[in-house]
Amino acid sequence: MHKSQPFIGGEWISADREKLEIRSPFTQEVIGEQYLATAEDVEQALNQAYTSKKEIRNIPTFKRAQILKKASELLEENKQKFAEIISSELGKPLKNTLGEVDRSIETMELSAEEAKRLHGETLPGDASERGVNTVASTHRVPAGVVAAITPFNAPLNLVCHKVGPAFAGGNVTILKPAPQTTLVAAEFIKLLLEAGFPKQAIHMVLGGVETGQQIVRDDRVNVISFTGGTVASKNICETAGIKKVLLELGGNAATIVHEDANIADAATQCAKTGYSNSGQSCISVQRIYVHKSIVDDFVPLLKQEVSNLKTGDPLLPNTDVGTLVDENAADRVMEWVNEAVRLGAEVVTGGEKKGASVEPTVLINPPKQSKVVCQEVFGPVVSVIPYDNLEEAVAEANDSSFGLQTGIFTNQIDLAYQVADELEAGGVVINGTSNFRLDHWPYGGVKQSGIGREGPRYAIQEMTEPKLIVLKLPK
């Protein structure tokens, strides 16, 4: 049986700690146990991280890069094991978790490469009259202690997106993984140690809201990197005080299918990216705005593609859609679907649940005030909404408190770039859906979708500070 424990100061802690069972959301079998950190444990982690800042900062860049590279190699060697752990505790299909491990390998490789690229610049002083005979240079220096608070939906890669860049920049990390996916987090800590990660460079505490708040409010923390929901992010901002806060939050992602688009390709991509991980992705396809002239052709194609998805045991290699993280999440998704139907939406396919599983569901014409349109579903539900003209589609896509990523299908490249400029989002995918991300690209949103950008290069910039050094030359 797998076990997850707090890891603080180089030691795994379990004695006299509250213990919780971990159950598979698909079978409900007990697959592991986790030990919760006490307030004293969190205090110890904060103190150890703070007092270790200088030690970790002084590790040479090449050494940090070597360790991160070794971690990526070990992940490659243990790909199947990590994928099976994620599938077991999350219900995410094995084909998706194998893909997540591949991405995690790449994220750690990128972090290793970017560790060597902490470049500054030289600045001539004589650009100012007062600066004659001076020269300045900037240097990237570690922020210090990074609190990494991660979600359940991509429980390995999103940990890598915080721990990798933090260490590449010379920081100490305190990791608080999602309570639903602590097994893979604990296994990853073991792998980091095997790769040569200094014990004082990574600490992990397990717990809920109170544990997170204790970390967030502490002034020994320099950067908070959080991926999760809007409610929690507002609490973090209210609690954090004066420190850097990086937020990668949610979305109700829109994809526009214009009248000249390849609708077969659009339907295939929407089906593939609207239901992977049961829709539990911040950029999962949720709202599809389809031109009225093609909606009658598009919907049957989408229905057929969705009907072809195989649902069931996440550990089987041919499963496309597994479970949601737990039955409570499934119940909420069904409540939202039923609300949309009461308000006038039609169920094209799906709309049923069993345990923590919800059938891949397509709705058509839900009103904009329904939760499946105006909030983040975070489940296997996609809504098709017809539009008359492109200006209307862009306005509806933008009529949201979120702005993470969007997609636009059209064969008119000039029109595509015009729409991309007008869409209020951190990223726009042309001839693709909202749900496409490469790990070396800057990733993040606008409005309530977040602050800052992920991707190793960009995260390292956020987790380091520019230091200015000025030399006054003799006259």
N, C-alpha and C positions, 0 to 999 in steps of 0.2 A: 504493500500500500504506500502511495506517495505521501509525503509529509512536507508542509511548509512552515517555517519558523522565522521569527525575526533574526536578522543577522546584523550584529552591532559590535564594532571594535574587533572584528575578526572572529567572533564566536556566534554559533547558532544557539538560540535561547528557547527553551521549552518548559523548564521546571516551574511548577506552580503558576502556569499561565492558563487562561481560559482556552479551551479546545473546542473547535467546531468541526462537524463532519462536512465533507465535501462530496456532493452527489452529482452524478451525471444527469444533465437535464433531459437526456433521451431515455435512459433506462431507470433513472432514480436510484441506481445502486450507489453505495458508498464507495468512492474511488480514492479517498484520501482524507487528510485532516490538516487543519491549520491551527496554529497557536497565536493568539492575539497579543500584541505588545501592550504593556501597561504604560501609564503616564511616566513612570520612572524609566522605562525602557526608551521611550521617545526622548526624554531629557538626556539620557546617556548617549543616544545617537547624535543629538544636536551638539553636545559637548565634545564628543570624539571627532565629529566632522569639523567643528570650528578649530580645535587645537591641531588638526592634521593639515590645515590649509597650506601652510608653508612647505611641509614635507612633500605633498603631492605637487605643488607648484614647481618645486625644484627638480622634478623628474625630467630628464632631457626629452626634448621633442621626439627624437628618433626612437627612444625607448617607449614612449606612449604609443607611437605609431606601430611599433613591433607588437606590443601587447594587443592592441585592437585588431591587427591583422591576424594574430594567432587565434583570437576569439572567433573571427570569421571562419577560419579554417576548421576549428573544432565544431562550429555549428554545421558546417558542410558535412563533417564526419558523422554527426548525430542528428541529421535532418529528420529521419523517420521517427526517432524517439520524441523529438520536440513536437512534431506535427501531431502525433498520436495523443500526447498530453493535452494539447490545445483542443483537439477534437473531443476528447473525453470530458474535459471540464467545461467547455463552452457549447458543445453541440454543433460546432462549425465543421462542415464537410472536409474530409481528409484531402481532397484535391485542392481546396482553398487553403488549408493549413500548411500543406507542402509548399504552396505558393508563398504563403506568409514567411515561412522559414527561408525560402530563397531570397525574398526581399530583405529579411533581417541580415542575412549573410552580406548582401550588397550594402546595406546601411552601415554595418561595422567596417567593411572594406573602405567605403567612402569616408568614414570618420577617421580611419587610419591615414588615408591620403591627405585629408584636409588638415590633420594635425601638423603637417609639414608646410602649410600655406598660411601661417599666421603673419601675414605681411603687413608692414606699415608703409610709411612714405616719408620723404624728406620735403621740408617746406622752407623755401628761402625767406629770410627775414626782411630783405631789402625791398620786398613788395610794399612795405610800409616805410615811410621816412624814419620812423623811430626804430626800425629794425635793421638798419645798416650795420654790418659786421656781426650779424647773428644768423644762426641756422637752427632749424628745429627738425625733430624726427618724431614720428608716432610709432608706438609699439603696442601690440595686443597683449594684455595681461589677464590672468584668470579673474573672474568675478569673485570666486571663493567657494561658497557652499551653494549647491544647486539642489532644490527640492523638486523631485520628479514625481508627479502624481498622475498615474496612468489609468486608462479605462480597460474594460473587459473585451472590447470588440476586436482589437488587434493586439493581444496581450504580450506578444513577443516583439513585433516590429516597432510598436510605439514605445516600448521600454528602450529598445536599441536607439530610437531617434532622440532619446533624452540622455541616456547613460553614455552612448558613444561620443556625441559632440561635447558633452560636459567634460569627460576625461581627456579628449583630444585638446581641449582648451586649457587643461591643467587644473580642473576643479575637482572637488569632492562632491559626491552625490548621496543624498538621502532619498531612497526610493520608497514610495508607498503605492504598491500595485492595487488594482481593483480587487475587492474582497472575493469576487466570483472567480478570479483567475490567478490565485497565488501559487499554484503548483508549478506553472511554467516559469513564473518569476523566480522562485526558489531554485529551480533547475538551472536557470540562466546565471544566477549568482555563482553557483558551483562551477559552471563553465568558465566564467570570468576568472575565478580564482585559479583554475587549472591553466588558464592562458597566461597567468603571471600578474593579474590585476592586484595591485597592493591592497591589503586588507583594509587599510584606513581610507581607501579611495571610494569605497562603496559600503553603504549601510542600508538595511531594509527593515522597515517596520510594517506590521500588518494590523489593520484595524479599519474602523469606519470614519464617520464625520469628525468625531472628537479628536481622533489621532491626527487627521489632516489639519484640523484647526490649530492644534498645538504646534505643529511644524510651521504653518503659514504665519502665525503671529510672532514667531520668535525672531528677534533681531540678529541672531547669528546666521540666519539664512540670507543670502544675497540675491538669489534668483529663484522664482517659482515658475516651473514649467508644468502647466496643467493641460491635460486633454480630457474633456468631459462635457457636461451640460451647462446651460446658461444659469440655472439657479445656483449651482455650486460655484460657478465662476464669480457671480455677484457677491456671494459670501466671502470668497477669497479676496476680492478687491476691497471689501469693507474691513476685512480682518488684517490684511497684510501690512499696513503701514507703509513706510517709505522704503520700498524695495522694488526691483524690476519684476514685473509679472508678465509672463508669456501665456497666452490662452489660445488653444486650438479647440474650438467649440463646434456646435452642430450646424445643421442646415436642413432646408426642405427643398433640395436641389431641383432645379428646373432644367429640362431639355426641350429645345424647340425643334420641331420637324416641319420645315417649310415645304411649300407646294412643289418645288422642283427637286426635292431630296430623293435619294435612293431609299424608298420606304422599306424595302426588304432588308437592306443593311441596317437601317435605323431600328426596325423591329427586333432584329437579331441582337443588336448591341444593347437595346433597352432591356430585353429579357435577361441577357447575361449579367448586366450590371445593376439591375434593379432588385435582384433576389440573391446575389451572392452574400454569404454570411447572413441569410434570412433578412436582408435589408438593413442589417445592423452596421451601417457605415455612415459617417457624417456626410459623404458625398454620394450616397446611394441614390439612384434615379427615383424620384418621388412624384414630380409633376411633369407630365409630358404634354406640351402645348403643340397641337397638330392642326395644320391649316384645314379649314372646313372642306376644301375641295378634295382632300385625300383621306379624310378621317375614316370614311366607310371602307376604304381599301386597307388602311393601316391597322385598324383594330383587329380584323380577323387574322392578319399576319402576326400581330403581337400575341393574340390569344393562342395561336398554334405554337409559337415559340415557347410561351410560358407553359403550355400543356405538356411540352416535351421534356420539361425539367423533371429530373428524378428526385423524389423526396424520400427521406427515411433515415436509416442508421448513418450517422456522420462518419463512422469508421469504415464504411464500405467505399471502395475506390471510385464507384460510378455515381455516388450520391451528389446531387447538385445543391439541394437545399436541406439543411438539417433542422435544428430546433432554434428557438430563441434562447436567451440566456437562462430563463426560468419561466414557470407557468404564469407568474404574475405579469411578466412582460407580454406574454401571449394574450392574457385576458384583457390587458389594456388595449392592445392592437385591435382585438375584436370589438371592443366597445367603440373605438373610433370608426371602424368599418360600419358597424350598425348605425352609428350616428349619421354617417354620410348617406346611407341608404334612406334613413328616415327623412333626410333633407332633400332627397330627390336623386341621388346617384343610383346608377345601375351596376350590378355586379356582372361583369363579363365572364369571369372565371374565378374559382377559388371561393374564399369567404367562409371557410370552416376551420376549426381547430381541434386538436387532440393533444391533451397534455400541454407541453411547452412548444408544440409544433403548430404553425399556422400555414395553411395552404397558400402557395403563391397566388396573390389576388390582384386582379385588374378591375378598376372601377372606371366608369365613364360619366362625365358631367357632374362630379361633386361640386357643390357651391363653394365659393372661395372662403366662406366663414366656417366650413367644416374643418375639423382638426386634421384630417388627412391632407388638406391643402395648406392651411396656414400655420401648422405646427410641424415638428419633426416626428414622423411616424416611427422611425427606427425599427422597422419591421417589414415583412415581405408584401408590401402594398404599393401599387403604382396606380396613379390616376391619369386618365387621358382627358384633356380639356381642349375642345375645338376653339379656334380663333379665326377671325375674319381677315385681319391684316397684320403685318409684321410689327407695326408700331404697337398694336394692342398686345401682342404676345410678349414683347419686351417689357411693356408697362406692367403686365401681370406677373412676369417673372421677377421684376424688381419690387413688386408690391409685397415685400416680406421684411421681417426684422432681421433675417439672415442674409448672408452674401458670401458663401464659401466657394462653390464652383458651379458652373452651368455648362450646357452643351448646345450646339446649334448644328443642325443638318441642313445644308444647302450646297448647290453646285455653283453658286455665284460667289466667287472669292471676295470681290469688293463688298458685296452685301454682308458676307460673313464677318469681315473686319469692321464694318460699320456697326453691326450688332454687337460684336465683341467689345467695342469701345463704349457702347451704351449700357451694356449689362453691368449691374452693380455687384461685382463678385471678385474674389481674389484670383480666380482662374477661369478661363473660358476655353472649352475644347471644341474645335471646328471639325465637323463630320465625325463626332464622337459624342458620347454622353458625358454628363457631369462626373461620372465615376471612373476617372482615369487619372492616375498619379504615378509618376516615377520618383524614386526616392532621392535623386540628386537635384530635383527641381524645388524652387521655393513653394512651400505649401502653407496656406493660411487664408483667412477671410477678412471681410469687412463687416461693418455693423456688428450685430451680436454673434457673428461667427468667429470672432477672435481678435487677438492682438499679437503681432509678431509673425514670424515665418519659421517653419520647420524645413528639414533637409539639412544634412550635416554642415555644409558650408554656411548656410544662413543661421542655423542654430548656434554654431560656434561664435559667429559675430554677436549674437544676442547674449551669449554666456561669457563673453570676455569684454574688457573695457579698453578703450584707447588711452594710452598714457603718452603725454607730450613731454619730451625732453628737449630743453633749449640750451644751446652752447653760445656763449658770448665770446666772440673772437677779439683779440687785441686790435686796437685802432692803428 
